[in-house]
């Protein structure tokens, strides 16, 4: 069974929102002094936020590239 585009869109939005909250925690809390958290932000969280943001922005083009089902015509 193929994944529907609506479910993918909802999942991507929630990932984007939750990681945005993690960025806010990084900026406004003392966690920014933790080296492991800094590395996670630089190499994991920020790239994922960027990818999900582009995916939200260019949803149809990315789904076409990945072959995700757009649903009935």
PDB file of N, CA, C and O in Angstrom:
ATOM      1  N   UNK A   1       0.842  -1.182   0.000  1.00  0.00           N
ATOM      2  CA  UNK A   1       0.000   0.000   0.000  1.00  0.00           C
ATOM      3  C   UNK A   1       0.884   1.241   0.000  1.00  0.00           C
ATOM      4  O   UNK A   1       1.822   1.347   0.790  1.00  0.00           O
ATOM      5  N   UNK A   2       0.584   2.153  -0.870  1.00  0.00           N
ATOM      6  CA  UNK A   2       1.385   3.375  -1.005  1.00  0.00           C
ATOM      7  C   UNK A   2       1.023   4.375   0.092  1.00  0.00           C
ATOM      8  O   UNK A   2      -0.101   4.410   0.591  1.00  0.00           O
ATOM      9  N   UNK A   3       2.006   5.172   0.441  1.00  0.00           N
ATOM     10  CA  UNK A   3       1.790   6.228   1.432  1.00  0.00           C
ATOM     11  C   UNK A   3       1.092   7.395   0.741  1.00  0.00           C
ATOM     12  O   UNK A   3       1.496   7.816  -0.343  1.00  0.00           O
ATOM     13  N   UNK A   4       0.061   7.904   1.366  1.00  0.00           N
ATOM     14  CA  UNK A   4      -0.683   9.028   0.796  1.00  0.00           C
ATOM     15  C   UNK A   4       0.056  10.335   1.064  1.00  0.00           C
ATOM     16  O   UNK A   4       0.736  10.484   2.079  1.00  0.00           O
ATOM     17  N   UNK A   5      -0.088  11.260   0.154  1.00  0.00           N
ATOM     18  CA  UNK A   5       0.605  12.537   0.244  1.00  0.00           C
ATOM     19  C   UNK A   5       0.162  13.333   1.467  1.00  0.00           C
ATOM     20  O   UNK A   5       0.969  14.039   2.072  1.00  0.00           O
ATOM     21  N   UNK A   6      -1.101  13.227   1.832  1.00  0.00           N
ATOM     22  CA  UNK A   6      -1.597  13.982   2.991  1.00  0.00           C
ATOM     23  C   UNK A   6      -0.923  13.523   4.285  1.00  0.00           C
ATOM     24  O   UNK A   6      -0.565  14.349   5.124  1.00  0.00           O
ATOM     25  N   UNK A   7      -0.751  12.218   4.447  1.00  0.00           N
ATOM     26  CA  UNK A   7      -0.087  11.692   5.648  1.00  0.00           C
ATOM     27  C   UNK A   7       1.377  12.121   5.693  1.00  0.00           C
ATOM     28  O   UNK A   7       1.903  12.452   6.755  1.00  0.00           O
ATOM     29  N   UNK A   8       2.019  12.111   4.548  1.00  0.00           N
ATOM     30  CA  UNK A   8       3.413  12.549   4.472  1.00  0.00           C
ATOM     31  C   UNK A   8       3.524  14.027   4.846  1.00  0.00           C
ATOM     32  O   UNK A   8       4.415  14.415   5.602  1.00  0.00           O
ATOM     33  N   UNK A   9       2.613  14.853   4.313  1.00  0.00           N
ATOM     34  CA  UNK A   9       2.620  16.283   4.586  1.00  0.00           C
ATOM     35  C   UNK A   9       2.450  16.561   6.081  1.00  0.00           C
ATOM     36  O   UNK A   9       3.154  17.402   6.640  1.00  0.00           O
ATOM     37  N   UNK A  10       1.523  15.860   6.724  1.00  0.00           N
ATOM     38  CA  UNK A  10       1.283  16.047   8.162  1.00  0.00           C
ATOM     39  C   UNK A  10       2.521  15.629   8.964  1.00  0.00           C
ATOM     40  O   UNK A  10       2.923  16.329   9.893  1.00  0.00           O
ATOM     41  N   UNK A  11       3.120  14.501   8.611  1.00  0.00           N
ATOM     42  CA  UNK A  11       4.310  14.031   9.323  1.00  0.00           C
ATOM     43  C   UNK A  11       5.476  15.011   9.173  1.00  0.00           C
ATOM     44  O   UNK A  11       6.179  15.302  10.141  1.00  0.00           O
ATOM     45  N   UNK A  12       5.672  15.512   7.962  1.00  0.00           N
ATOM     46  CA  UNK A  12       6.770  16.459   7.720  1.00  0.00           C
ATOM     47  C   UNK A  12       6.553  17.744   8.513  1.00  0.00           C
ATOM     48  O   UNK A  12       7.495  18.278   9.098  1.00  0.00           O
ATOM     49  N   UNK A  13       5.327  18.240   8.536  1.00  0.00           N
ATOM     50  CA  UNK A  13       5.048  19.461   9.300  1.00  0.00           C
ATOM     51  C   UNK A  13       5.336  19.273  10.774  1.00  0.00           C
ATOM     52  O   UNK A  13       5.934  20.148  11.401  1.00  0.00           O
ATOM     53  N   UNK A  14       4.919  18.133  11.349  1.00  0.00           N
ATOM     54  CA  UNK A  14       5.156  17.902  12.774  1.00  0.00           C
ATOM     55  C   UNK A  14       6.648  17.756  13.079  1.00  0.00           C
ATOM     56  O   UNK A  14       7.122  18.262  14.096  1.00  0.00           O
ATOM     57  N   UNK A  15       7.380  17.079  12.220  1.00  0.00           N
ATOM     58  CA  UNK A  15       8.831  16.978  12.409  1.00  0.00           C
ATOM     59  C   UNK A  15       9.446  18.367  12.391  1.00  0.00           C
ATOM     60  O   UNK A  15      10.287  18.688  13.231  1.00  0.00           O
ATOM     61  N   UNK A  16       9.032  19.189  11.441  1.00  0.00           N
ATOM     62  CA  UNK A  16       9.556  20.548  11.304  1.00  0.00           C
ATOM     63  C   UNK A  16       9.239  21.386  12.553  1.00  0.00           C
ATOM     64  O   UNK A  16      10.099  22.112  13.052  1.00  0.00           O
ATOM     65  N   UNK A  17       8.011  21.280  13.049  1.00  0.00           N
ATOM     66  CA  UNK A  17       7.598  22.048  14.233  1.00  0.00           C
ATOM     67  C   UNK A  17       8.350  21.586  15.474  1.00  0.00           C
ATOM     68  O   UNK A  17       8.839  22.414  16.243  1.00  0.00           O
ATOM     69  N   UNK A  18       8.448  20.280  15.679  1.00  0.00           N
ATOM     70  CA  UNK A  18       9.126  19.761  16.876  1.00  0.00           C
ATOM     71  C   UNK A  18      10.605  20.133  16.874  1.00  0.00           C
ATOM     72  O   UNK A  18      11.143  20.522  17.910  1.00  0.00           O
ATOM     73  N   UNK A  19      11.260  20.020  15.735  1.00  0.00           N
ATOM     74  CA  UNK A  19      12.672  20.398  15.676  1.00  0.00           C
ATOM     75  C   UNK A  19      12.854  21.907  15.807  1.00  0.00           C
ATOM     76  O   UNK A  19      13.886  22.363  16.299  1.00  0.00           O
ATOM     77  N   UNK A  20      11.871  22.678  15.377  1.00  0.00           N
ATOM     78  CA  UNK A  20      11.914  24.123  15.611  1.00  0.00           C
ATOM     79  C   UNK A  20      11.873  24.445  17.093  1.00  0.00           C
ATOM     80  O   UNK A  20      12.546  25.371  17.546  1.00  0.00           O
ATOM     81  N   UNK A  21      11.090  23.688  17.855  1.00  0.00           N
ATOM     82  CA  UNK A  21      11.054  23.862  19.305  1.00  0.00           C
ATOM     83  C   UNK A  21      12.402  23.497  19.923  1.00  0.00           C
ATOM     84  O   UNK A  21      12.847  24.142  20.873  1.00  0.00           O
ATOM     85  N   UNK A  22      13.048  22.469  19.388  1.00  0.00           N
ATOM     86  CA  UNK A  22      14.386  22.097  19.875  1.00  0.00           C
ATOM     87  C   UNK A  22      15.375  23.239  19.629  1.00  0.00           C
ATOM     88  O   UNK A  22      16.222  23.516  20.478  1.00  0.00           O
ATOM     89  N   UNK A  23      15.274  23.897  18.483  1.00  0.00           N
ATOM     90  CA  UNK A  23      16.139  25.045  18.196  1.00  0.00           C
ATOM     91  C   UNK A  23      15.875  26.168  19.191  1.00  0.00           C
ATOM     92  O   UNK A  23      16.816  26.796  19.676  1.00  0.00           O
ATOM     93  N   UNK A  24      14.612  26.426  19.501  1.00  0.00           N
ATOM     94  CA  UNK A  24      14.287  27.446  20.507  1.00  0.00           C
ATOM     95  C   UNK A  24      14.874  27.087  21.864  1.00  0.00           C
ATOM     96  O   UNK A  24      15.376  27.959  22.574  1.00  0.00           O
ATOM     97  N   UNK A  25      14.817  25.814  22.229  1.00  0.00           N
ATOM     98  CA  UNK A  25      15.433  25.375  23.490  1.00  0.00           C
ATOM     99  C   UNK A  25      16.939  25.599  23.463  1.00  0.00           C
ATOM    100  O   UNK A  25      17.537  25.976  24.471  1.00  0.00           O
ATOM    101  N   UNK A  26      17.542  25.366  22.316  1.00  0.00           N
ATOM    102  CA  UNK A  26      18.987  25.584  22.186  1.00  0.00           C
ATOM    103  C   UNK A  26      19.337  27.060  22.363  1.00  0.00           C
ATOM    104  O   UNK A  26      20.321  27.395  23.023  1.00  0.00           O
ATOM    105  N   UNK A  27      18.545  27.922  21.781  1.00  0.00           N
ATOM    106  CA  UNK A  27      18.841  29.356  21.814  1.00  0.00           C
ATOM    107  C   UNK A  27      18.580  29.947  23.195  1.00  0.00           C
ATOM    108  O   UNK A  27      19.379  30.745  23.685  1.00  0.00           O
ATOM    109  N   UNK A  28      17.473  29.566  23.825  1.00  0.00           N
ATOM    110  CA  UNK A  28      17.044  30.230  25.050  1.00  0.00           C
ATOM    111  C   UNK A  28      17.319  29.455  26.329  1.00  0.00           C
ATOM    112  O   UNK A  28      16.796  29.827  27.380  1.00  0.00           O
ATOM    113  N   UNK A  29      18.106  28.410  26.288  1.00  0.00           N
ATOM    114  CA  UNK A  29      18.406  27.657  27.497  1.00  0.00           C
ATOM    115  C   UNK A  29      19.914  27.498  27.645  1.00  0.00           C
ATOM    116  O   UNK A  29      20.673  27.817  26.730  1.00  0.00           O
ATOM    117  N   UNK A  30      20.337  27.006  28.795  1.00  0.00           N
ATOM    118  CA  UNK A  30      21.786  26.797  28.982  1.00  0.00           C
ATOM    119  C   UNK A  30      22.331  25.584  28.222  1.00  0.00           C
ATOM    120  O   UNK A  30      23.520  25.284  28.334  1.00  0.00           O
ATOM    121  N   UNK A  31      21.490  24.879  27.451  1.00  0.00           N
ATOM    122  CA  UNK A  31      21.965  23.723  26.691  1.00  0.00           C
ATOM    123  C   UNK A  31      22.965  24.109  25.610  1.00  0.00           C
ATOM    124  O   UNK A  31      23.726  23.261  25.143  1.00  0.00           O
ATOM    125  N   UNK A  32      22.976  25.380  25.204  1.00  0.00           N
ATOM    126  CA  UNK A  32      23.889  25.781  24.132  1.00  0.00           C
ATOM    127  C   UNK A  32      25.353  25.658  24.545  1.00  0.00           C
ATOM    128  O   UNK A  32      26.243  25.732  23.697  1.00  0.00           O
ATOM    129  N   UNK A  33      25.610  25.470  25.836  1.00  0.00           N
ATOM    130  CA  UNK A  33      26.988  25.272  26.302  1.00  0.00           C
ATOM    131  C   UNK A  33      27.417  23.812  26.218  1.00  0.00           C
ATOM    132  O   UNK A  33      28.609  23.519  26.314  1.00  0.00           O
ATOM    133  N   UNK A  34      26.488  22.905  26.043  1.00  0.00           N
ATOM    134  CA  UNK A  34      26.778  21.481  25.957  1.00  0.00           C
ATOM    135  C   UNK A  34      27.319  21.156  24.562  1.00  0.00           C
ATOM    136  O   UNK A  34      26.663  21.426  23.556  1.00  0.00           O
ATOM    137  N   UNK A  35      28.513  20.577  24.511  1.00  0.00           N
ATOM    138  CA  UNK A  35      29.173  20.304  23.233  1.00  0.00           C
ATOM    139  C   UNK A  35      28.403  19.270  22.408  1.00  0.00           C
ATOM    140  O   UNK A  35      28.307  19.407  21.189  1.00  0.00           O
ATOM    141  N   UNK A  36      27.862  18.256  23.046  1.00  0.00           N
ATOM    142  CA  UNK A  36      27.110  17.231  22.313  1.00  0.00           C
ATOM    143  C   UNK A  36      25.862  17.842  21.678  1.00  0.00           C
ATOM    144  O   UNK A  36      25.502  17.496  20.553  1.00  0.00           O
ATOM    145  N   UNK A  37      25.210  18.743  22.392  1.00  0.00           N
ATOM    146  CA  UNK A  37      24.024  19.403  21.850  1.00  0.00           C
ATOM    147  C   UNK A  37      24.401  20.320  20.692  1.00  0.00           C
ATOM    148  O   UNK A  37      23.656  20.422  19.717  1.00  0.00           O
ATOM    149  N   UNK A  38      25.543  20.985  20.788  1.00  0.00           N
ATOM    150  CA  UNK A  38      26.016  21.832  19.690  1.00  0.00           C
ATOM    151  C   UNK A  38      26.265  21.006  18.426  1.00  0.00           C
ATOM    152  O   UNK A  38      25.880  21.408  17.328  1.00  0.00           O
ATOM    153  N   UNK A  39      26.901  19.865  18.589  1.00  0.00           N
ATOM    154  CA  UNK A  39      27.185  18.995  17.439  1.00  0.00           C
ATOM    155  C   UNK A  39      25.884  18.467  16.841  1.00  0.00           C
ATOM    156  O   UNK A  39      25.733  18.419  15.620  1.00  0.00           O
ATOM    157  N   UNK A  40      24.943  18.070  17.701  1.00  0.00           N
ATOM    158  CA  UNK A  40      23.646  17.591  17.201  1.00  0.00           C
ATOM    159  C   UNK A  40      22.920  18.687  16.440  1.00  0.00           C
ATOM    160  O   UNK A  40      22.296  18.423  15.412  1.00  0.00           O
ATOM    161  N   UNK A  41      22.997  19.913  16.936  1.00  0.00           N
ATOM    162  CA  UNK A  41      22.336  21.032  16.248  1.00  0.00           C
ATOM    163  C   UNK A  41      22.966  21.275  14.883  1.00  0.00           C
ATOM    164  O   UNK A  41      22.253  21.437  13.892  1.00  0.00           O
ATOM    165  N   UNK A  42      24.288  21.301  14.821  1.00  0.00           N
ATOM    166  CA  UNK A  42      24.983  21.632  13.578  1.00  0.00           C
ATOM    167  C   UNK A  42      24.847  20.559  12.506  1.00  0.00           C
ATOM    168  O   UNK A  42      24.681  20.870  11.327  1.00  0.00           O
ATOM    169  N   UNK A  43      24.916  19.293  12.918  1.00  0.00           N
ATOM    170  CA  UNK A  43      25.008  18.229  11.930  1.00  0.00           C
ATOM    171  C   UNK A  43      23.768  17.356  11.809  1.00  0.00           C
ATOM    172  O   UNK A  43      23.712  16.494  10.932  1.00  0.00           O
ATOM    173  N   UNK A  44      22.772  17.556  12.667  1.00  0.00           N
ATOM    174  CA  UNK A  44      21.589  16.724  12.595  1.00  0.00           C
ATOM    175  C   UNK A  44      20.309  17.559  12.518  1.00  0.00           C
ATOM    176  O   UNK A  44      19.536  17.419  11.570  1.00  0.00           O
ATOM    177  N   UNK A  45      20.085  18.403  13.485  1.00  0.00           N
ATOM    178  CA  UNK A  45      18.802  19.102  13.602  1.00  0.00           C
ATOM    179  C   UNK A  45      18.634  20.180  12.541  1.00  0.00           C
ATOM    180  O   UNK A  45      17.604  20.224  11.869  1.00  0.00           O
ATOM    181  N   UNK A  46      19.624  21.048  12.377  1.00  0.00           N
ATOM    182  CA  UNK A  46      19.518  22.120  11.375  1.00  0.00           C
ATOM    183  C   UNK A  46      19.394  21.556   9.952  1.00  0.00           C
ATOM    184  O   UNK A  46      18.566  22.054   9.189  1.00  0.00           O
ATOM    185  N   UNK A  47      20.176  20.544   9.562  1.00  0.00           N
ATOM    186  CA  UNK A  47      19.962  19.977   8.218  1.00  0.00           C
ATOM    187  C   UNK A  47      18.582  19.357   8.031  1.00  0.00           C
ATOM    188  O   UNK A  47      17.993  19.484   6.958  1.00  0.00           O
ATOM    189  N   UNK A  48      18.055  18.684   9.062  1.00  0.00           N
ATOM    190  CA  UNK A  48      16.725  18.092   8.942  1.00  0.00           C
ATOM    191  C   UNK A  48      15.667  19.179   8.829  1.00  0.00           C
ATOM    192  O   UNK A  48      14.727  19.046   8.045  1.00  0.00           O
ATOM    193  N   UNK A  49      15.806  20.249   9.599  1.00  0.00           N
ATOM    194  CA  UNK A  49      14.865  21.361   9.489  1.00  0.00           C
ATOM    195  C   UNK A  49      14.919  21.970   8.087  1.00  0.00           C
ATOM    196  O   UNK A  49      13.882  22.316   7.519  1.00  0.00           O
ATOM    197  N   UNK A  50      16.102  22.098   7.538  1.00  0.00           N
ATOM    198  CA  UNK A  50      16.256  22.647   6.191  1.00  0.00           C
ATOM    199  C   UNK A  50      15.594  21.735   5.148  1.00  0.00           C
ATOM    200  O   UNK A  50      14.870  22.210   4.273  1.00  0.00           O
ATOM    201  N   UNK A  51      15.844  20.442   5.249  1.00  0.00           N
ATOM    202  CA  UNK A  51      15.261  19.495   4.300  1.00  0.00           C
ATOM    203  C   UNK A  51      13.743  19.484   4.397  1.00  0.00           C
ATOM    204  O   UNK A  51      13.057  19.511   3.375  1.00  0.00           O
ATOM    205  N   UNK A  52      13.205  19.443   5.625  1.00  0.00           N
ATOM    206  CA  UNK A  52      11.749  19.434   5.769  1.00  0.00           C
ATOM    207  C   UNK A  52      11.135  20.755   5.317  1.00  0.00           C
ATOM    208  O   UNK A  52      10.028  20.768   4.779  1.00  0.00           O
ATOM    209  N   UNK A  53      11.835  21.860   5.526  1.00  0.00           N
ATOM    210  CA  UNK A  53      11.334  23.149   5.059  1.00  0.00           C
ATOM    211  C   UNK A  53      11.249  23.219   3.544  1.00  0.00           C
ATOM    212  O   UNK A  53      10.267  23.720   2.996  1.00  0.00           O
ATOM    213  N   UNK A  54      12.273  22.722   2.869  1.00  0.00           N
ATOM    214  CA  UNK A  54      12.248  22.690   1.401  1.00  0.00           C
ATOM    215  C   UNK A  54      11.163  21.725   0.925  1.00  0.00           C
ATOM    216  O   UNK A  54      10.481  21.991  -0.065  1.00  0.00           O
ATOM    217  N   UNK A  55      11.005  20.606   1.631  1.00  0.00           N
ATOM    218  CA  UNK A  55       9.979  19.629   1.256  1.00  0.00           C
ATOM    219  C   UNK A  55       8.585  20.222   1.410  1.00  0.00           C
ATOM    220  O   UNK A  55       7.720  19.987   0.567  1.00  0.00           O
ATOM    221  N   UNK A  56       8.356  20.989   2.476  1.00  0.00           N
ATOM    222  CA  UNK A  56       7.066  21.651   2.651  1.00  0.00           C
ATOM    223  C   UNK A  56       6.855  22.691   1.545  1.00  0.00           C
ATOM    224  O   UNK A  56       5.753  22.822   1.012  1.00  0.00           O
ATOM    225  N   UNK A  57       7.898  23.413   1.211  1.00  0.00           N
ATOM    226  CA  UNK A  57       7.818  24.479   0.222  1.00  0.00           C
ATOM    227  C   UNK A  57       7.553  23.924  -1.177  1.00  0.00           C
ATOM    228  O   UNK A  57       6.676  24.417  -1.887  1.00  0.00           O
ATOM    229  N   UNK A  58       8.304  22.907  -1.568  1.00  0.00           N
ATOM    230  CA  UNK A  58       8.206  22.305  -2.905  1.00  0.00           C
ATOM    231  C   UNK A  58       7.646  20.885  -2.802  1.00  0.00           C
ATOM    232  O   UNK A  58       8.250  19.934  -3.299  1.00  0.00           O
ATOM    233  N   UNK A  59       6.494  20.754  -2.157  1.00  0.00           N
ATOM    234  CA  UNK A  59       5.942  19.449  -1.827  1.00  0.00           C
ATOM    235  C   UNK A  59       5.706  18.574  -3.052  1.00  0.00           C
ATOM    236  O   UNK A  59       6.126  17.417  -3.070  1.00  0.00           O
ATOM    237  N   UNK A  60       5.051  19.098  -4.063  1.00  0.00           N
ATOM    238  CA  UNK A  60       4.733  18.284  -5.237  1.00  0.00           C
ATOM    239  C   UNK A  60       5.980  17.832  -5.985  1.00  0.00           C
ATOM    240  O   UNK A  60       6.068  16.683  -6.419  1.00  0.00           O
ATOM    241  N   UNK A  61       6.931  18.725  -6.135  1.00  0.00           N
ATOM    242  CA  UNK A  61       8.148  18.378  -6.872  1.00  0.00           C
ATOM    243  C   UNK A  61       8.956  17.307  -6.136  1.00  0.00           C
ATOM    244  O   UNK A  61       9.461  16.375  -6.760  1.00  0.00           O
ATOM    245  N   UNK A  62       9.078  17.435  -4.830  1.00  0.00           N
ATOM    246  CA  UNK A  62       9.833  16.452  -4.053  1.00  0.00           C
ATOM    247  C   UNK A  62       9.115  15.111  -4.061  1.00  0.00           C
ATOM    248  O   UNK A  62       9.753  14.067  -4.200  1.00  0.00           O
ATOM    249  N   UNK A  63       7.788  15.126  -3.914  1.00  0.00           N
ATOM    250  CA  UNK A  63       7.030  13.874  -3.942  1.00  0.00           C
ATOM    251  C   UNK A  63       7.129  13.185  -5.295  1.00  0.00           C
ATOM    252  O   UNK A  63       7.226  11.961  -5.371  1.00  0.00           O
ATOM    253  N   UNK A  64       7.105  13.966  -6.347  1.00  0.00           N
ATOM    254  CA  UNK A  64       7.269  13.392  -7.678  1.00  0.00           C
ATOM    255  C   UNK A  64       8.643  12.739  -7.796  1.00  0.00           C
ATOM    256  O   UNK A  64       8.768  11.648  -8.352  1.00  0.00           O
ATOM    257  N   UNK A  65       9.674  13.404  -7.274  1.00  0.00           N
ATOM    258  CA  UNK A  65      11.033  12.872  -7.312  1.00  0.00           C
ATOM    259  C   UNK A  65      11.145  11.581  -6.502  1.00  0.00           C
ATOM    260  O   UNK A  65      11.819  10.641  -6.923  1.00  0.00           O
ATOM    261  N   UNK A  66      10.482  11.530  -5.334  1.00  0.00           N
ATOM    262  CA  UNK A  66      10.549  10.353  -4.470  1.00  0.00           C
ATOM    263  C   UNK A  66       9.541   9.276  -4.845  1.00  0.00           C
ATOM    264  O   UNK A  66       9.625   8.153  -4.348  1.00  0.00           O
ATOM    265  N   UNK A  67       8.596   9.600  -5.708  1.00  0.00           N
ATOM    266  CA  UNK A  67       7.604   8.630  -6.143  1.00  0.00           C
ATOM    267  C   UNK A  67       6.499   8.393  -5.133  1.00  0.00           C
ATOM    268  O   UNK A  67       5.948   7.294  -5.077  1.00  0.00           O
ATOM    269  N   UNK A  68       6.162   9.387  -4.338  1.00  0.00           N
ATOM    270  CA  UNK A  68       5.097   9.248  -3.347  1.00  0.00           C
ATOM    271  C   UNK A  68       3.767   9.487  -4.036  1.00  0.00           C
ATOM    272  O   UNK A  68       3.624  10.414  -4.834  1.00  0.00           O
ATOM    273  N   UNK A  69       2.794   8.643  -3.720  1.00  0.00           N
ATOM    274  CA  UNK A  69       1.473   8.675  -4.345  1.00  0.00           C
ATOM    275  C   UNK A  69       0.740   9.969  -4.008  1.00  0.00           C
ATOM    276  O   UNK A  69       0.625  10.337  -2.839  1.00  0.00           O
ATOM    277  N   UNK A  70       0.245  10.657  -5.035  1.00  0.00           N
ATOM    278  CA  UNK A  70      -0.499  11.907  -4.860  1.00  0.00           C
ATOM    279  C   UNK A  70      -1.976  11.673  -4.615  1.00  0.00           C
ATOM    280  O   UNK A  70      -2.712  12.626  -4.358  1.00  0.00           O
ATOM    281  N   UNK A  71      -2.427  10.440  -4.688  1.00  0.00           N
ATOM    282  CA  UNK A  71      -3.839  10.141  -4.484  1.00  0.00           C
ATOM    283  C   UNK A  71      -4.601  10.126  -5.792  1.00  0.00           C
ATOM    284  O   UNK A  71      -4.005  10.230  -6.865  1.00  0.00           O
ATOM    285  N   UNK A  72      -5.919   9.997  -5.709  1.00  0.00           N
ATOM    286  CA  UNK A  72      -6.706   9.942  -6.951  1.00  0.00           C
ATOM    287  C   UNK A  72      -6.704  11.288  -7.677  1.00  0.00           C
ATOM    288  O   UNK A  72      -6.647  12.341  -7.041  1.00  0.00           O
ATOM    289  N   UNK A  73      -6.766  11.249  -9.007  1.00  0.00           N
ATOM    290  CA  UNK A  73      -6.724  12.491  -9.787  1.00  0.00           C
ATOM    291  C   UNK A  73      -7.971  13.340  -9.666  1.00  0.00           C
ATOM    292  O   UNK A  73      -8.053  14.406 -10.276  1.00  0.00           O
TER     293      UNK A  73
END
